[in-house]
């Protein structure tokens, strides 16, 4: 098990299906289970795409942090 940050909302997730995942890695989590690890470029590209289609995460617009969601930096 591990703690996963979803844009500021921290939840527990089962990491058993993603061996070798570490602090700072990006993962796809579905219903409390990490199902895949993503490299940073793929994760940030996915977050940008979600922001473009208007996806809202953690009660806020995902576009507010899609360049680096860990820092909360907004895209330029």
Buried (B, 14 or more C-beta within 10 A) or exposed (E): EBEBEEBEEEEEBBBEEBEEBEEEBBBBBEEEBBEEBBEEEEBBEBBBEBBEEEBEBBEEBBBBBBBEBEEEEEEE
